[in-house]
Amino acid sequence: MSYFRKLMATAAMGVAVGVTALPVIAETPANMLVIANRIDDITTLDPAQSFEFAGSDVLRNVYGKLVNFDPNNLDAGYQPDLAESWTVSEDGKTITFTMREGVKFHSGNPVRAEDVAFSLKRVVLLNKTPSFIITQFGFTPENVDETIVVDGNTVSITTDKRYATSFVLNCLTATIGGVVDKELVMANEVDGDMGNTWLATNSAGSGPYSLASWKPKESVTLNANADYYGGAPAMKRVIVRHVQESATQRLMLERGDIDVARDLNPSDVEGVRAAEGVEILEEMRGRLMYIAASQKHPELSKPGVRQALKYLIDYEGMQNSFLKGAYVTHQNFLPKTYLGAVDENPFSLNLDKAKALLAEAGVDGMELTIGVREAQERLEIAQSLQNTFGQAGITVNLEVGTGKQILGKYRARELDIYLGAWGPDYPDPHTNAGTFAYNPDNSDAANATGLLAWRNSWDTGGLTEKTAAAVVEGDRSKRAEMYQGIQAQFRDTSPFAVMFQKVEQAGVADNIEGLNLGGAITAVSYWTVTK
């Protein structure tokens, strides 16, 4: 038994012994929502730069967007938010949004079309990791003044060619679609950074909450916006506490110290089911767990080795043991429920096949480093890979760190193999196809850190062109078929092994109502919660 397993077994035993005899001895305030979650992946809270799970959760509740999701009816898709309506030009390239009247930022400044234009242009000019979500429509620093235009109470955006309007609007629901207060942001500009440094730890939004504080690896605190146009939230304060271990989250939930535990492992989920005063909320998420091999590595860049790795993963064993109920096997980059999603899972643990592929590639043993975040289920997956890879003569060393540390190395192309998760940014198949299978410039100079194919130095073998064609296809059925074909080629040729899709099992106090974790679009909402 590894040190990590011994440590977790001891912790779980201690909790199990303690919890059975402990009644609920605390209760959070009636107007406060307290959540335990792993938030060590947050690197910034600037909506033009944030590209991590925990940060997106925060910003979803802080910033209004032109269009957004109704947490009470996610199936309805995007809905008017800061824009009350929009029209599309005859050629399909220009969308003109009419702003909702009377909406104010947290500062008291009015939300104007000018703020929208500034926010979108700012994304393009700063060119941070998630900027591709906007720049894929042809916006550049040189043309934004002509393609993003304000006229009174309207703002128009003109794309470089005709796209499905739904695709463009879906992209505007992403975190980078958050509209910032131009006057406040520019008052805090330093050395031409358009407020980027200040917004890392402050907010300038119009959403139901404002940022009170972010303490890295400790907590995020949000204060309710009493003047929110959709109505003041019942929870006057939301506190998200960084709690790494599942056992600790469970104990805190059952004691009443928190209202929601978001990172419970399967054994703690079962424990919560049996406890009084708490329950389990389950939702299929769009989040995928995968590994990816650097194509700069001389051995990992061989096609046979890439495929061999996929046969060295014990998908079924992990799903039925320590991941039970929390993840289901899924080997494709489009999550279930997305247009073009497929159910084919052709890989299983097959040591003989993997060894044969390695031998054909001329590989007789090697040593690799897998970068992994210090989260329980990821470490257990990494240890399973360490075991099965070892049986094929591959020595695996684990480089464990915080989400920020490991993501930093991954984005810098410094890892042999990365083990991590990916979630969609908007509810359109291009959200994943455009990062797993698209990489128009594979050079280091491109610095396309938002593209997973680029992070792994993979030129995609023709999938870039196929992905570009699929995103402009107007026929829905044909478009779905195109993504199905892209995924088939991706499974056979890519350096990625998509392994599992997330089923979030959150522990929730039974007096909590209205909590929506966002389903496959992963857009959690706090302002709908009541006690």
One Martini backbone bead per residue (centre of mass of N, CA, C, O) as a GRO file, in nm:
protein
  531
    1MET     BB    1   0.096   0.037   0.024
    2SER     BB    2   0.077   0.351  -0.013
    3TYR     BB    3   0.105   0.642   0.144
    4PHE     BB    4  -0.158   0.762   0.040
    5ARG     BB    5  -0.344   0.524   0.115
    6LYS     BB    6  -0.280   0.519   0.413
    7LEU     BB    7  -0.371   0.806   0.473
    8MET     BB    8  -0.668   0.773   0.373
    9ALA     BB    9  -0.747   0.533   0.546
   10THR     BB   10  -0.702   0.674   0.816
   11ALA     BB   11  -0.894   0.911   0.771
   12ALA     BB   12  -1.151   0.749   0.713
   13MET     BB   13  -1.155   0.597   0.983
   14GLY     BB   14  -1.169   0.845   1.165
   15VAL     BB   15  -1.434   0.954   1.049
   16ALA     BB   16  -1.614   0.709   1.083
   17VAL     BB   17  -1.589   0.698   1.390
   18GLY     BB   18  -1.676   0.997   1.453
   19VAL     BB   19  -1.951   1.035   1.297
   20THR     BB   20  -2.142   0.820   1.431
   21ALA     BB   21  -2.133   1.006   1.716
   22LEU     BB   22  -2.213   1.271   1.558
   23PRO     BB   23  -2.386   1.534   1.567
   24VAL     BB   24  -2.529   1.813   1.479
   25ILE     BB   25  -2.342   2.120   1.598
   26ALA     BB   26  -2.403   2.301   1.344
   27GLU     BB   27  -2.483   2.621   1.170
   28THR     BB   28  -2.544   2.803   0.920
   29PRO     BB   29  -2.647   3.077   0.815
   30ALA     BB   30  -2.947   3.166   0.661
   31ASN     BB   31  -2.771   3.392   0.460
   32MET     BB   32  -2.554   3.150   0.408
   33LEU     BB   33  -2.312   3.005   0.185
   34VAL     BB   34  -2.125   2.697   0.235
   35ILE     BB   35  -1.831   2.575   0.064
   36ALA     BB   36  -1.666   2.281  -0.040
   37ASN     BB   37  -1.357   2.311  -0.230
   38ARG     BB   38  -1.139   2.291  -0.495
   39ILE     BB   39  -0.928   2.605  -0.546
   40ASP     BB   40  -0.613   2.568  -0.654
   41ASP     BB   41  -0.662   2.661  -0.972
   42ILE     BB   42  -0.658   2.949  -0.919
   43THR     BB   43  -0.506   3.242  -1.094
   44THR     BB   44  -0.766   3.420  -1.163
   45LEU     BB   45  -1.048   3.689  -1.182
   46ASP     BB   46  -1.024   3.742  -1.482
   47PRO     BB   47  -1.236   3.693  -1.748
   48ALA     BB   48  -0.995   3.717  -1.971
   49GLN     BB   49  -0.822   3.461  -1.813
   50SER     BB   50  -0.997   3.263  -1.698
   51PHE     BB   51  -0.949   2.869  -1.708
   52GLU     BB   52  -1.098   2.744  -1.454
   53PHE     BB   53  -1.319   2.590  -1.267
   54ALA     BB   54  -1.338   2.764  -1.001
   55GLY     BB   55  -1.336   3.039  -1.145
   56SER     BB   56  -1.596   3.000  -1.312
   57ASP     BB   57  -1.788   2.979  -1.077
   58VAL     BB   58  -1.746   3.261  -0.972
   59LEU     BB   59  -1.794   3.435  -1.240
   60ARG     BB   60  -2.087   3.347  -1.294
   61ASN     BB   61  -2.179   3.531  -1.025
   62VAL     BB   62  -2.047   3.828  -1.115
   63TYR     BB   63  -2.113   3.824  -1.433
   64GLY     BB   64  -2.243   3.963  -1.693
   65LYS     BB   65  -2.408   3.900  -2.011
   66LEU     BB   66  -2.553   3.907  -2.298
   67VAL     BB   67  -2.568   3.596  -2.258
   68ASN     BB   68  -2.741   3.325  -2.082
   69PHE     BB   69  -2.829   3.112  -1.817
   70ASP     BB   70  -3.099   2.945  -1.684
   71PRO     BB   71  -3.095   2.771  -1.389
   72ASN     BB   72  -3.411   2.672  -1.425
   73ASN     BB   73  -3.336   2.625  -1.765
   74LEU     BB   74  -3.091   2.482  -1.934
   75ASP     BB   75  -3.238   2.356  -2.189
   76ALA     BB   76  -3.292   2.647  -2.330
   77GLY     BB   77  -3.041   2.793  -2.317
   78TYR     BB   78  -2.981   3.078  -2.425
   79GLN     BB   79  -3.033   3.408  -2.282
   80PRO     BB   80  -3.116   3.694  -2.190
   81ASP     BB   81  -2.941   3.966  -2.035
   82LEU     BB   82  -2.793   4.246  -2.104
   83ALA     BB   83  -2.943   4.156  -2.345
   84GLU     BB   84  -3.277   4.177  -2.468
   85SER     BB   85  -3.171   4.174  -2.776
   86TRP     BB   86  -3.149   4.055  -3.131
   87THR     BB   87  -2.987   4.083  -3.453
   88VAL     BB   88  -2.954   3.964  -3.797
   89SER     BB   89  -2.803   3.972  -4.071
   90GLU     BB   90  -2.840   3.863  -4.390
   91ASP     BB   91  -2.531   3.739  -4.393
   92GLY     BB   92  -2.472   3.644  -4.077
   93LYS     BB   93  -2.226   3.840  -3.946
   94THR     BB   94  -2.425   4.037  -3.785
   95ILE     BB   95  -2.469   4.129  -3.442
   96THR     BB   96  -2.734   4.307  -3.271
   97PHE     BB   97  -2.740   4.460  -2.952
   98THR     BB   98  -2.978   4.528  -2.702
   99MET     BB   99  -2.987   4.690  -2.417
  100ARG     BB  100  -3.054   4.683  -2.097
  101GLU     BB  101  -3.226   4.871  -1.889
  102GLY     BB  102  -3.099   4.978  -1.563
  103VAL     BB  103  -2.824   4.853  -1.535
  104LYS     BB  104  -2.579   4.781  -1.278
  105PHE     BB  105  -2.304   4.804  -1.130
  106HIS     BB  106  -2.152   4.770  -0.829
  107SER     BB  107  -2.057   5.080  -0.845
  108GLY     BB  108  -2.323   5.224  -1.012
  109ASN     BB  109  -2.269   5.198  -1.288
  110PRO     BB  110  -2.371   5.179  -1.597
  111VAL     BB  111  -2.472   4.954  -1.838
  112ARG     BB  112  -2.308   4.955  -2.150
  113ALA     BB  113  -2.220   4.916  -2.469
  114GLU     BB  114  -1.928   5.014  -2.413
  115ASP     BB  115  -1.859   4.784  -2.212
  116VAL     BB  116  -1.884   4.553  -2.408
  117ALA     BB  117  -1.676   4.640  -2.615
  118PHE     BB  118  -1.441   4.656  -2.417
  119SER     BB  119  -1.446   4.358  -2.321
  120LEU     BB  120  -1.398   4.224  -2.600
  121LYS     BB  121  -1.144   4.379  -2.681
  122ARG     BB  122  -0.977   4.298  -2.432
  123VAL     BB  123  -0.951   4.001  -2.500
  124VAL     BB  124  -0.791   4.046  -2.762
  125LEU     BB  125  -0.555   4.231  -2.652
  126LEU     BB  126  -0.450   4.041  -2.421
  127ASN     BB  127  -0.426   3.736  -2.505
  128LYS     BB  128  -0.527   3.506  -2.343
  129THR     BB  129  -0.593   3.183  -2.317
  130PRO     BB  130  -0.929   3.225  -2.388
  131SER     BB  131  -0.939   3.411  -2.654
  132PHE     BB  132  -1.020   3.205  -2.883
  133ILE     BB  133  -1.330   3.219  -2.844
  134ILE     BB  134  -1.321   3.499  -3.007
  135THR     BB  135  -1.091   3.492  -3.236
  136GLN     BB  136  -1.230   3.268  -3.420
  137PHE     BB  137  -1.405   3.523  -3.562
  138GLY     BB  138  -1.162   3.740  -3.656
  139PHE     BB  139  -1.049   3.886  -3.418
  140THR     BB  140  -0.832   4.172  -3.389
  141PRO     BB  141  -0.636   4.430  -3.298
  142GLU     BB  142  -0.679   4.570  -3.588
  143ASN     BB  143  -1.027   4.525  -3.608
  144VAL     BB  144  -1.211   4.592  -3.350
  145ASP     BB  145  -1.314   4.884  -3.424
  146GLU     BB  146  -1.485   4.758  -3.678
  147THR     BB  147  -1.626   4.481  -3.540
  148ILE     BB  148  -1.679   4.659  -3.269
  149VAL     BB  149  -1.986   4.842  -3.231
  150VAL     BB  150  -2.121   5.152  -3.126
  151ASP     BB  151  -2.489   5.248  -3.099
  152GLY     BB  152  -2.574   5.364  -2.838
  153ASN     BB  153  -2.774   5.084  -2.720
  154THR     BB  154  -2.569   4.936  -2.918
  155VAL     BB  155  -2.402   4.626  -3.025
  156SER     BB  156  -2.168   4.518  -3.275
  157ILE     BB  157  -2.084   4.206  -3.440
  158THR     BB  158  -1.827   4.104  -3.683
  159THR     BB  159  -1.757   3.843  -3.870
  160ASP     BB  160  -1.557   3.681  -4.112
  161LYS     BB  161  -1.806   3.482  -4.119
  162ARG     BB  162  -2.043   3.252  -4.144
  163TYR     BB  163  -2.226   3.153  -3.863
  164ALA     BB  164  -2.383   3.011  -3.636
  165THR     BB  165  -2.555   3.186  -3.413
  166SER     BB  166  -2.546   2.981  -3.180
  167PHE     BB  167  -2.238   2.967  -3.163
  168VAL     BB  168  -2.180   3.258  -3.087
  169LEU     BB  169  -2.365   3.272  -2.835
  170ASN     BB  170  -2.236   3.042  -2.679
  171CYS     BB  171  -1.958   3.182  -2.649
  172LEU     BB  172  -2.080   3.427  -2.474
  173THR     BB  173  -2.118   3.227  -2.214
  174ALA     BB  174  -1.851   3.246  -2.140
  175THR     BB  175  -1.637   3.381  -1.924
  176ILE     BB  176  -1.531   3.603  -2.137
  177GLY     BB  177  -1.833   3.737  -2.152
  178GLY     BB  178  -1.776   3.920  -1.933
  179VAL     BB  179  -1.885   4.231  -1.812
  180VAL     BB  180  -1.707   4.523  -1.765
  181ASP     BB  181  -1.613   4.810  -1.590
  182LYS     BB  182  -1.453   5.047  -1.749
  183GLU     BB  183  -1.405   5.275  -1.543
  184LEU     BB  184  -1.288   5.095  -1.314
  185VAL     BB  185  -1.065   4.947  -1.465
  186MET     BB  186  -0.910   5.202  -1.581
  187ALA     BB  187  -0.852   5.316  -1.289
  188ASN     BB  188  -0.661   5.027  -1.259
  189GLU     BB  189  -0.439   5.080  -1.444
  190VAL     BB  190  -0.115   4.922  -1.541
  191ASP     BB  191   0.091   4.963  -1.787
  192GLY     BB  192  -0.143   4.879  -2.003
  193ASP     BB  193  -0.334   4.624  -1.865
  194MET     BB  194  -0.645   4.678  -1.840
  195GLY     BB  195  -0.668   4.567  -1.528
  196ASN     BB  196  -0.545   4.277  -1.484
  197THR     BB  197  -0.416   4.290  -1.203
  198TRP     BB  198  -0.665   4.387  -1.043
  199LEU     BB  199  -0.872   4.154  -1.145
  200ALA     BB  200  -0.743   3.910  -0.999
  201THR     BB  201  -0.870   4.042  -0.694
  202ASN     BB  202  -1.117   4.171  -0.843
  203SER     BB  203  -1.428   4.344  -0.922
  204ALA     BB  204  -1.652   4.448  -1.233
  205GLY     BB  205  -1.964   4.387  -1.206
  206SER     BB  206  -2.343   4.282  -1.238
  207GLY     BB  207  -2.405   4.056  -1.070
  208PRO     BB  208  -2.526   3.887  -0.786
  209TYR     BB  209  -2.211   3.916  -0.728
  210SER     BB  210  -1.929   4.006  -0.534
  211LEU     BB  211  -1.598   4.047  -0.462
  212ALA     BB  212  -1.436   4.028  -0.151
  213SER     BB  213  -1.243   3.756  -0.168
  214TRP     BB  214  -0.907   3.609  -0.235
  215LYS     BB  215  -0.751   3.313  -0.099
  216PRO     BB  216  -0.518   3.123  -0.173
  217LYS     BB  217  -0.592   2.806  -0.073
  218GLU     BB  218  -0.871   2.900   0.103
  219SER     BB  219  -1.072   3.146  -0.028
  220VAL     BB  220  -1.406   3.260  -0.126
  221THR     BB  221  -1.582   3.579  -0.127
  222LEU     BB  222  -1.929   3.671  -0.149
  223ASN     BB  223  -2.147   3.942  -0.231
  224ALA     BB  224  -2.444   4.063  -0.250
  225ASN     BB  225  -2.661   4.211  -0.497
  226ALA     BB  226  -2.923   4.417  -0.425
  227ASP     BB  227  -2.936   4.539  -0.748
  228TYR     BB  228  -3.015   4.306  -0.901
  229TYR     BB  229  -3.221   4.270  -1.172
  230GLY     BB  230  -3.318   3.964  -1.074
  231GLY     BB  231  -3.264   3.990  -0.779
  232ALA     BB  232  -3.198   3.941  -0.465
  233PRO     BB  233  -3.022   3.734  -0.296
  234ALA     BB  234  -3.065   3.526  -0.026
  235MET     BB  235  -2.760   3.500  -0.025
  236LYS     BB  236  -2.544   3.733   0.112
  237ARG     BB  237  -2.329   3.496   0.137
  238VAL     BB  238  -2.033   3.342  -0.014
  239ILE     BB  239  -1.839   3.051   0.082
  240VAL     BB  240  -1.531   2.919  -0.043
  241ARG     BB  241  -1.362   2.638   0.066
  242HIS     BB  242  -1.053   2.497   0.093
  243VAL     BB  243  -1.088   2.136   0.054
  244GLN     BB  244  -0.914   1.858  -0.021
  245GLU     BB  245  -1.061   1.640   0.149
  246SER     BB  246  -1.324   1.431   0.161
  247ALA     BB  247  -1.339   1.359   0.464
  248THR     BB  248  -1.355   1.655   0.557
  249GLN     BB  249  -1.608   1.738   0.405
  250ARG     BB  250  -1.796   1.537   0.540
  251LEU     BB  251  -1.762   1.627   0.830
  252MET     BB  252  -1.855   1.921   0.787
  253LEU     BB  253  -2.138   1.851   0.685
  254GLU     BB  254  -2.237   1.673   0.935
  255ARG     BB  255  -2.181   1.923   1.139
  256GLY     BB  256  -2.263   2.208   0.978
  257ASP     BB  257  -2.016   2.388   0.854
  258ILE     BB  258  -2.157   2.315   0.583
  259ASP     BB  259  -2.367   2.289   0.282
  260VAL     BB  260  -2.132   2.199   0.072
  261ALA     BB  261  -1.991   1.904  -0.098
  262ARG     BB  262  -1.780   1.866  -0.405
  263ASP     BB  263  -1.540   1.622  -0.314
  264LEU     BB  264  -1.656   1.328  -0.311
  265ASN     BB  265  -1.611   1.016  -0.256
  266PRO     BB  266  -1.771   0.719  -0.276
  267SER     BB  267  -1.757   0.651   0.029
  268ASP     BB  268  -1.869   0.930   0.126
  269VAL     BB  269  -2.132   0.920  -0.023
  270GLU     BB  270  -2.246   0.676   0.131
  271GLY     BB  271  -2.230   0.809   0.408
  272VAL     BB  272  -2.425   1.044   0.346
  273ARG     BB  273  -2.677   0.876   0.275
  274ALA     BB  274  -2.688   0.767   0.591
  275ALA     BB  275  -2.732   1.045   0.686
  276GLU     BB  276  -2.849   1.310   0.865
  277GLY     BB  277  -2.938   1.619   0.699
  278VAL     BB  278  -2.842   1.483   0.424
  279GLU     BB  279  -2.746   1.484   0.068
  280ILE     BB  280  -2.749   1.379  -0.277
  281LEU     BB  281  -2.626   1.545  -0.567
  282GLU     BB  282  -2.685   1.457  -0.913
  283GLU     BB  283  -2.466   1.520  -1.207
  284MET     BB  284  -2.401   1.543  -1.532
  285ARG     BB  285  -2.103   1.625  -1.670
  286GLY     BB  286  -1.859   1.768  -1.901
  287ARG     BB  287  -1.630   1.638  -1.758
  288LEU     BB  288  -1.297   1.525  -1.833
  289MET     BB  289  -1.077   1.248  -1.816
  290TYR     BB  290  -0.719   1.269  -1.893
  291ILE     BB  291  -0.452   1.191  -2.114
  292ALA     BB  292  -0.127   1.341  -2.225
  293ALA     BB  293   0.120   1.335  -2.482
  294SER     BB  294   0.417   1.440  -2.571
  295GLN     BB  295   0.549   1.525  -2.901
  296LYS     BB  296   0.854   1.580  -2.801
  297HIS     BB  297   0.876   1.295  -2.741
  298PRO     BB  298   1.041   1.042  -2.902
  299GLU     BB  299   0.835   0.807  -2.814
  300LEU     BB  300   0.544   0.942  -2.788
  301SER     BB  301   0.541   1.020  -3.108
  302LYS     BB  302   0.464   0.736  -3.163
  303PRO     BB  303   0.187   0.582  -3.274
  304GLY     BB  304   0.214   0.310  -3.118
  305VAL     BB  305   0.250   0.438  -2.836
  306ARG     BB  306  -0.011   0.593  -2.819
  307GLN     BB  307  -0.187   0.333  -2.833
  308ALA     BB  308  -0.066   0.169  -2.600
  309LEU     BB  309  -0.162   0.351  -2.364
  310LYS     BB  310  -0.473   0.279  -2.406
  311TYR     BB  311  -0.399  -0.037  -2.312
  312LEU     BB  312  -0.288   0.073  -2.002
  313ILE     BB  313  -0.591   0.108  -1.903
  314ASP     BB  314  -0.814   0.063  -1.618
  315TYR     BB  315  -1.117   0.146  -1.659
  316GLU     BB  316  -1.299  -0.063  -1.511
  317GLY     BB  317  -1.148  -0.079  -1.243
  318MET     BB  318  -1.184   0.221  -1.165
  319GLN     BB  319  -1.492   0.252  -1.196
  320ASN     BB  320  -1.548  -0.003  -0.979
  321SER     BB  321  -1.401   0.151  -0.749
  322PHE     BB  322  -1.283   0.457  -0.667
  323LEU     BB  323  -1.506   0.579  -0.902
  324LYS     BB  324  -1.772   0.501  -0.805
  325GLY     BB  325  -2.023   0.716  -0.947
  326ALA     BB  326  -1.820   0.963  -1.046
  327TYR     BB  327  -1.748   0.783  -1.305
  328VAL     BB  328  -1.751   0.725  -1.660
  329THR     BB  329  -1.683   0.568  -1.932
  330HIS     BB  330  -1.502   0.785  -2.172
  331GLN     BB  331  -1.344   0.808  -2.521
  332ASN     BB  332  -1.442   1.113  -2.581
  333PHE     BB  333  -1.445   1.468  -2.637
  334LEU     BB  334  -1.753   1.441  -2.628
  335PRO     BB  335  -1.997   1.476  -2.435
  336LYS     BB  336  -2.265   1.385  -2.320
  337THR     BB  337  -2.534   1.564  -2.506
  338TYR     BB  338  -2.372   1.638  -2.747
  339LEU     BB  339  -2.324   1.722  -3.048
  340GLY     BB  340  -2.176   1.421  -3.175
  341ALA     BB  341  -2.193   1.218  -2.974
  342VAL     BB  342  -2.036   0.915  -2.851
  343ASP     BB  343  -2.011   0.553  -2.733
  344GLU     BB  344  -1.736   0.471  -2.807
  345ASN     BB  345  -1.523   0.208  -2.631
  346PRO     BB  346  -1.240   0.043  -2.750
  347PHE     BB  347  -1.088   0.044  -2.477
  348SER     BB  348  -0.868  -0.175  -2.289
  349LEU     BB  349  -0.709  -0.376  -2.090
  350ASN     BB  350  -0.402  -0.479  -2.288
  351LEU     BB  351  -0.098  -0.598  -2.256
  352ASP     BB  352  -0.032  -0.750  -2.517
  353LYS     BB  353  -0.098  -0.523  -2.716
  354ALA     BB  354   0.087  -0.309  -2.597
  355LYS     BB  355   0.354  -0.466  -2.628
  356ALA     BB  356   0.336  -0.497  -2.934
  357LEU     BB  357   0.336  -0.194  -3.003
  358LEU     BB  358   0.606  -0.130  -2.869
  359ALA     BB  359   0.778  -0.325  -3.035
  360GLU     BB  360   0.710  -0.204  -3.317
  361ALA     BB  361   0.838   0.083  -3.210
  362GLY     BB  362   1.112   0.011  -3.046
  363VAL     BB  363   1.016  -0.034  -2.737
  364ASP     BB  364   1.224  -0.107  -2.430
  365GLY     BB  365   1.152   0.081  -2.230
  366MET     BB  366   1.073   0.352  -1.995
  367GLU     BB  367   1.075   0.697  -1.866
  368LEU     BB  368   0.816   0.876  -1.688
  369THR     BB  369   0.622   1.182  -1.642
  370ILE     BB  370   0.346   1.261  -1.433
  371GLY     BB  371   0.118   1.514  -1.414
  372VAL     BB  372  -0.048   1.598  -1.092
  373ARG     BB  373  -0.293   1.671  -0.897
  374GLU     BB  374  -0.372   1.709  -0.543
  375ALA     BB  375  -0.605   1.471  -0.590
  376GLN     BB  376  -0.738   1.186  -0.508
  377GLU     BB  377  -0.847   1.064  -0.782
  378ARG     BB  378  -0.590   1.139  -0.944
  379LEU     BB  379  -0.386   0.978  -0.779
  380GLU     BB  380  -0.524   0.703  -0.824
  381ILE     BB  381  -0.498   0.703  -1.126
  382ALA     BB  382  -0.190   0.733  -1.134
  383GLN     BB  383  -0.134   0.465  -0.979
  384SER     BB  384  -0.264   0.283  -1.187
  385LEU     BB  385  -0.075   0.363  -1.419
  386GLN     BB  386   0.187   0.283  -1.281
  387ASN     BB  387   0.113  -0.016  -1.278
  388THR     BB  388   0.038  -0.081  -1.582
  389PHE     BB  389   0.289   0.038  -1.714
  390GLY     BB  390   0.492  -0.143  -1.560
  391GLN     BB  391   0.394  -0.413  -1.704
  392ALA     BB  392   0.536  -0.275  -1.983
  393GLY     BB  393   0.816  -0.120  -1.887
  394ILE     BB  394   0.703   0.150  -1.752
  395THR     BB  395   0.830   0.417  -1.584
  396VAL     BB  396   0.663   0.603  -1.323
  397ASN     BB  397   0.657   0.943  -1.243
  398LEU     BB  398   0.531   1.165  -0.996
  399GLU     BB  399   0.406   1.498  -1.037
  400VAL     BB  400   0.310   1.686  -0.759
  401GLY     BB  401   0.051   1.945  -0.737
  402THR     BB  402  -0.099   2.206  -0.792
  403GLY     BB  403  -0.302   2.321  -1.021
  404LYS     BB  404  -0.123   2.564  -1.098
  405GLN     BB  405   0.148   2.414  -1.134
  406ILE     BB  406   0.066   2.198  -1.346
  407LEU     BB  407  -0.062   2.386  -1.555
  408GLY     BB  408   0.191   2.551  -1.611
  409LYS     BB  409   0.357   2.315  -1.733
  410TYR     BB  410   0.157   2.233  -1.951
  411ARG     BB  411   0.145   2.516  -2.097
  412ALA     BB  412   0.478   2.488  -2.136
  413ARG     BB  413   0.557   2.195  -2.238
  414GLU     BB  414   0.694   2.010  -1.968
  415LEU     BB  415   0.543   1.735  -2.006
  416ASP     BB  416   0.501   1.414  -2.077
  417ILE     BB  417   0.244   1.376  -1.884
  418TYR     BB  418  -0.103   1.449  -1.850
  419LEU     BB  419  -0.332   1.466  -1.567
  420GLY     BB  420  -0.678   1.552  -1.629
  421ALA     BB  421  -0.921   1.809  -1.683
  422TRP     BB  422  -1.217   1.883  -1.894
  423GLY     BB  423  -1.428   2.161  -1.979
  424PRO     BB  424  -1.672   2.321  -2.111
  425ASP     BB  425  -1.749   2.662  -2.222
  426TYR     BB  426  -1.979   2.563  -2.425
  427PRO     BB  427  -2.286   2.434  -2.593
  428ASP     BB  428  -2.064   2.323  -2.818
  429PRO     BB  429  -1.864   2.111  -2.997
  430HIS     BB  430  -1.626   2.321  -3.039
  431THR     BB  431  -1.523   2.345  -2.747
  432ASN     BB  432  -1.353   2.065  -2.796
  433ALA     BB  433  -1.262   2.042  -3.087
  434GLY     BB  434  -1.107   2.334  -3.069
  435THR     BB  435  -0.873   2.181  -2.871
  436PHE     BB  436  -0.816   1.872  -2.933
  437ALA     BB  437  -0.837   1.912  -3.287
  438TYR     BB  438  -0.685   2.206  -3.282
  439ASN     BB  439  -0.374   2.333  -3.469
  440PRO     BB  440  -0.248   2.575  -3.675
  441ASP     BB  441   0.008   2.632  -3.461
  442ASN     BB  442   0.291   2.438  -3.338
  443SER     BB  443   0.454   2.650  -3.230
  444ASP     BB  444   0.598   2.801  -2.967
  445ALA     BB  445   0.522   3.098  -3.053
  446ALA     BB  446   0.208   3.074  -3.042
  447ASN     BB  447   0.098   3.021  -2.751
  448ALA     BB  448  -0.167   2.808  -2.748
  449THR     BB  449  -0.287   2.738  -2.442
  450GLY     BB  450  -0.602   2.674  -2.513
  451LEU     BB  451  -0.476   2.429  -2.668
  452LEU     BB  452  -0.429   2.097  -2.631
  453ALA     BB  453  -0.271   2.028  -2.882
  454TRP     BB  454  -0.047   2.233  -2.828
  455ARG     BB  455   0.047   2.139  -2.544
  456ASN     BB  456   0.129   1.850  -2.709
  457SER     BB  457   0.256   1.902  -2.994
  458TRP     BB  458   0.006   1.864  -3.202
  459ASP     BB  459  -0.092   1.864  -3.555
  460THR     BB  460  -0.354   1.640  -3.607
  461GLY     BB  461  -0.361   1.513  -3.901
  462GLY     BB  462  -0.617   1.706  -4.030
  463LEU     BB  463  -0.824   1.802  -3.799
  464THR     BB  464  -0.820   2.105  -3.828
  465GLU     BB  465  -0.977   2.119  -4.097
  466LYS     BB  466  -1.228   1.956  -4.004
  467THR     BB  467  -1.305   2.147  -3.774
  468ALA     BB  468  -1.339   2.403  -3.947
  469ALA     BB  469  -1.575   2.281  -4.115
  470ALA     BB  470  -1.781   2.206  -3.886
  471VAL     BB  471  -1.832   2.503  -3.766
  472VAL     BB  472  -1.983   2.597  -4.062
  473GLU     BB  473  -2.201   2.399  -4.060
  474GLY     BB  474  -2.557   2.421  -4.114
  475ASP     BB  475  -2.613   2.119  -4.090
  476ARG     BB  476  -2.684   1.938  -3.819
  477SER     BB  477  -2.648   1.643  -3.912
  478LYS     BB  478  -2.379   1.679  -4.061
  479ARG     BB  479  -2.224   1.791  -3.824
  480ALA     BB  480  -2.245   1.542  -3.644
  481GLU     BB  481  -2.093   1.352  -3.840
  482MET     BB  482  -1.826   1.505  -3.838
  483TYR     BB  483  -1.767   1.463  -3.532
  484GLN     BB  484  -1.765   1.158  -3.542
  485GLY     BB  485  -1.521   1.135  -3.736
  486ILE     BB  486  -1.316   1.292  -3.568
  487GLN     BB  487  -1.323   1.100  -3.321
  488ALA     BB  488  -1.225   0.846  -3.461
  489GLN     BB  489  -0.947   0.960  -3.542
  490PHE     BB  490  -0.862   1.049  -3.262
  491ARG     BB  491  -0.852   0.771  -3.126
  492ASP     BB  492  -0.630   0.652  -3.337
  493THR     BB  493  -0.400   0.919  -3.329
  494SER     BB  494  -0.382   1.043  -3.063
  495PRO     BB  495  -0.226   1.158  -2.745
  496PHE     BB  496  -0.506   1.084  -2.630
  497ALA     BB  497  -0.682   0.967  -2.323
  498VAL     BB  498  -0.996   0.924  -2.282
  499MET     BB  499  -1.179   0.803  -1.989
  500PHE     BB  500  -1.386   1.015  -1.836
  501GLN     BB  501  -1.704   1.105  -1.695
  502LYS     BB  502  -1.866   1.321  -1.493
  503VAL     BB  503  -2.028   1.266  -1.168
  504GLU     BB  504  -2.174   1.468  -0.963
  505GLN     BB  505  -2.141   1.432  -0.592
  506ALA     BB  506  -2.313   1.624  -0.380
  507GLY     BB  507  -2.315   1.746  -0.067
  508VAL     BB  508  -2.629   1.831   0.105
  509ALA     BB  509  -2.817   2.012   0.279
  510ASP     BB  510  -3.169   1.969   0.338
  511ASN     BB  511  -3.216   2.306   0.336
  512ILE     BB  512  -3.135   2.313   0.040
  513GLU     BB  513  -3.238   2.527  -0.232
  514GLY     BB  514  -3.164   2.575  -0.583
  515LEU     BB  515  -2.923   2.406  -0.656
  516ASN     BB  516  -2.706   2.447  -0.948
  517LEU     BB  517  -2.435   2.278  -1.119
  518GLY     BB  518  -2.489   2.284  -1.463
  519GLY     BB  519  -2.417   2.033  -1.577
  520ALA     BB  520  -2.258   2.007  -1.880
  521ILE     BB  521  -2.187   2.332  -1.864
  522THR     BB  522  -2.072   2.412  -1.582
  523ALA     BB  523  -2.302   2.628  -1.437
  524VAL     BB  524  -2.297   2.763  -1.146
  525SER     BB  525  -2.555   2.861  -0.898
  526TYR     BB  526  -2.628   3.084  -0.614
  527TRP     BB  527  -2.887   3.286  -0.649
  528THR     BB  528  -3.109   3.035  -0.614
  529VAL     BB  529  -3.061   3.003  -0.317
  530THR     BB  530  -3.217   2.843  -0.036
  531LYS     BB  531  -3.340   2.782   0.325
   0.00000   0.00000   0.00000
